């Protein structure tokens, strides 16, 4: 079925093609499932056996969490390749959604085999799903650049609505009813997202279908771009060895810790050295050597712009390493060190706020669903029916949760609840930041990164101050909730300065034929940051025992603010390297 791109803009919802909202709801349920499960993972591993968890030390949970989130981003390279070269964006989305549905279902069984199987399926599922939704949007808006910003803003709202609802409801069920209910609910809505996408896919016409082979070499040679710099055999060997060492280290880190050394790929103790550190440092060294060999071979402007990308990628690694303390060390801080039991007026106020936070977003999204129904029900009835059923279920769960909480005299705030603040603040403040970027006061790239990292540091300073009364080695405390609320506020402001604009700079700074490769390097940087988040979380346990938890958060504060200051100071250098790109 062939549909002209211009024809897609005839049936509009809020000024955009109805197909955008098919993607909106598909992505919303995928984010619901991902963030819902992510909110529970570390708590499930560290909960006592009596509470239905595995009773792991926190270090083990942080290690496997870092490996999981890192592999999610690395797998996008595989999913993106198959979508571009073999199966097309649509089938990649379908395969990814199916794998994630099976993954959540496996995790609901809660045995070790099925938990690990579930995490594996989720990694590959995310790899196929994540990079290809935005690719479909990009194809839909070809030749309509003036509409792209609005489209991505709407799509971004879907992302955050899904994350918000997933953390809120999966987190509540997991903590209050049972872990399997939280994991299982995530899978149910991933399945609904898959079905509504599958039965409405013809709305995209030929977009995202199986790619047609083209002579890419001829296109690259004829393009008005810098000369080609093909990989030599030596460079390919360096990539292979560095990649193998890096992947091995990512897997070996949690396996060696959980097995207490019984399985360790890098056991070099006989040589008197820490093999794991040697492996990752060797991988990093080989990657740097590859850059040293390749980058000087480009023309001056391309070389300089690639160096600018590398600088931003370096800052990005530490941004995500600190920001991703949210589902790990900050969630444990919320569970074990935060006063979450509210009584009297405080309990009543929280119940009202929680009700408004749940009902208002759901009401708005349901209104968007009704607008989509009016445009698409006659052609895609089955897709609409599955979507309607999913919303009936989500409303039923939300109202049940609220009624249960209102029936209690006190209010116990779930530890996972604080995670919803990030999505809530994004939805509230993203339009203001968008207007800032479009105004004459729009800061340059370095200053956006500087502001973002300083805000990240201020957030960590808040929790460091809040944790200052916790003695070294303490297992529990009753710190005020206000400190965590401030953390998520400042971290979200920092995210809005960095995350939405990061890939935009990559696309501006490198030639068109190199974008795929540079996006790959960028996702590699994000993956390193995700794994580093787990490493930081592991380090927090030892630091908390010897120096106190506050000291750990002050270290992260110093790293974030230091990198923010560095970014600001290097503005003249990076500006020169960017050669006019703002």
HELIX and SHEET records of a PDB file:
HELIX    1   1 UNK A    5  UNK A    8  1                                   4    
HELIX    2   2 UNK A   18  UNK A   46  1                                  29    
HELIX    3   3 UNK A   49  UNK A   51  5                                   3    
HELIX    4   4 UNK A   58  UNK A   82  1                                  25    
HELIX    5   5 UNK A   83  UNK A   87  3                                   5    
HELIX    6   6 UNK A   88  UNK A  107  1                                  20    
HELIX    7   7 UNK A  112  UNK A  140  1                                  29    
HELIX    8   8 UNK A  145  UNK A  176  1                                  32    
HELIX    9   9 UNK A  179  UNK A  198  1                                  20    
HELIX   10  10 UNK A  201  UNK A  204  5                                   4    
HELIX   11  11 UNK A  216  UNK A  222  1                                   7    
HELIX   12  12 UNK A  233  UNK A  258  1                                  26    
HELIX   13  13 UNK A  269  UNK A  271  5                                   3    
HELIX   14  14 UNK A  275  UNK A  295  1                                  21    
HELIX   15  15 UNK A  300  UNK A  323  1                                  24    
HELIX   16  16 UNK A  329  UNK A  337  1                                   9    
HELIX   17  17 UNK A  344  UNK A  376  1                                  33    
HELIX   18  18 UNK A  381  UNK A  406  1                                  26    
HELIX   19  19 UNK A  415  UNK A  419  5                                   5    
HELIX   20  20 UNK A  420  UNK A  438  1                                  19    
HELIX   21  21 UNK A  445  UNK A  466  1                                  22    
HELIX   22  22 UNK A  467  UNK A  469  5                                   3    
HELIX   23  23 UNK A  481  UNK A  509  1                                  29    
HELIX   24  24 UNK A  512  UNK A  514  5                                   3    
HELIX   25  25 UNK A  515  UNK A  546  1                                  32    
HELIX   26  26 UNK A  549  UNK A  569  1                                  21    
HELIX   27  27 UNK A  571  UNK A  578  1                                   8    
SHEET    1   A 2 UNK A  12  UNK A  13  0                                        
SHEET    2   A 2 UNK A  16  UNK A  17 -1                                        
SHEET    1   B 2 UNK A 341  UNK A 342  0                                        
SHEET    2   B 2 UNK A 411  UNK A 412 -1                                        
END                                                                             
